[in-house]
Amino acid sequence: MKMSFGKMSESHWEAFAMDTLGELAWHTAEGRAIAPGSGERESWDELIIPHRVRDAIARINPQLPRSAVDEAFNIVLTAKSRDPRGENRQVHEYLTKGIRSVGYTDAYGAEQNPTIHLINRRDLYANDFLAVSQVTVIDEDHKRRFDIVLYVNGMPLGIIELKNAGSKDADLKAAHAQLMTYVEELPLAFRCNVACVISDGITAGCGTAFTTFEHFAPWNVDEQGEPVAQPPEVDEDLPLCLILHGLFEQGRFIELLNGYVAFARSDSGLIKRLAKPHQYFAVAKAVDETIKAVRSDGHAGVVWHTQGPGKSLEMELYANQVLTHPSLGNPTIVVLTDRTDLDDQLYDTFEASELLPDEPHQVATRDELRGYIHVYDLTRAVDDGATVPVFYESRLIPVDLPADVDPGLIDERADEATAGLDDSERERIQQAVAVMNALYGARTGCVYSATISSSTGRPGLGRCASSSRSPVKA
């Protein structure tokens, strides 16, 4: 359907979003329908809908006596601090792993310590999904109104903040700034939050309540993860529509909650990350292919992602799902890298993770692994006649610069190409330079430095201090 969205106001985008959520089978309502006194929310400072939480606990855990339901319910509603990150981390634990601190004595006198679930994972669509517009929260001196709150079993797991693309002061950045203000002023409103969406209708991004603006990501892909061309020709391809379908299709939203949110420790505090669409589809497909490979020929395939898309997070999410998947029998994962800095980076990511069920171990040699089942090396293969001997013949390679090349110009280009690199990138380049100097003869021949090719994004050759010829043995 062709859509004219050039003059859409914020209220129009809100109505559009609510209609889309309704198409995704969310029950929809206006804020006044769940306001205190309506039988839904019990106070203005609490965003949770208590009776829906209690009903969900009893429905999902039918073996529980009323006293255990009440105790679990009180745990969900009781905040231990006003720290939004710490509280969010704790509630996320309840949502994904259940509540394990409630015990009771059953009818036979036996002590029971069950895992009490807040989300129905056996039937994802049997959960209670409610989208509400214009929800007011009052906390001490702060009164704010959320554009759209998305409830699952009475808990506010999603927040949508909308602005008007036609206003220069109400764009996507303004929506993010508004969201950050809510987190600062109403920290307890975000105890249960899983994901946030910001949009001016024309553009949209998703992240967590603690994600910086530059890391809010669009969801401009279809149901198979394939890119959708922008700008859109029809309303179904609008970034806001795509992100609502991408994040808030009910089954996928629960799936994202369970396996695509990662907390990690850092020097600056607790970090929470939500998978971006390319990470979600890569990990989901990789896990599926791994299961198929285990059941067949052992060949899963390759995930090829370019520089800077967050491959470390992908590996963390993949490792967690593989380690905990019931079909894979708690495997051991060995990560092989071709660079020391990458090895350290991945180890640091895994070590800081609060998602992974086991501690990572960094090994320096093959001997530190479990050991070889069987070894048949090249020497034995040659002795047995299974393969032919391999000989390496050295040769001289003349190294020279063309006469019309100005070494000074190369220096300038090298400086431009390496500007802005961080310390780890510079260290990696210096190590590569040392290898090339050793190979090509730094004292009498060309002294090269590695640069980054603008056309390929790969290391190339740069600075040359001398143009004298140097025969080099290779």
Summary of the structure (lengths in Angstrom):
residues: 474
radius of gyration: 28.3
end to end distance: 64.7
largest distance: 94.8
contacts: 1333
relative contact order: 0.08
helix: 39%
strand: 17%
